[in-house]
Amino acid sequence: MNRDEIKTFLPHREPMLLVDDMEVNDGVATGHYHVRGDEHFLQGHFPGYPVVPGVILCEIMAQSCSILIKDQLVGKTPFYSGIDEVRFKRQVRPGDTITIEGRITSSRGPIFFIEAKCSVDGQLAAKGKMIITLVENK
């Protein structure tokens, strides 16, 4: 699924659409995001030595895993309702391509529990557990 296809179900738009492609195989979501270097979150983090903020890595993981619940997203917006056991293991910098993998570990109604990780060149950059709650659009 490319960016245009992603926009048909994910409500995020530039500059906050942070996934270039995604797919699902055997219940595992895989996505990619190439860090160009001109992203708004790099402008002040840090001047002269840009590093993708950890909170943005969490957002990238959540957006990539959204394909796992894409059919339930119609008429709803996904919101974080929890982030647990997050660890950052490697800096992510301009020119890096992030590979994201995630899966749903359980769900209760509109609440989805997800485990995800992201890596660059096979090296773990971040991992964590996320809770996403779908809220009806008004």
Secondary structure, 3 states (H helix, E strand, C coil): CEHHHHCCCCCCCCCCCCCCEEEEECCEEEEEEECCCCCHHHCCCCCCCCCCCHHHHHHHHHHHHHHHHHHHHCCEEEEEEEEEEEEECCCCCCCCEEEEEEEEEEEECCEEEEEEEEEECCEEEEEEEEEEEEEECC
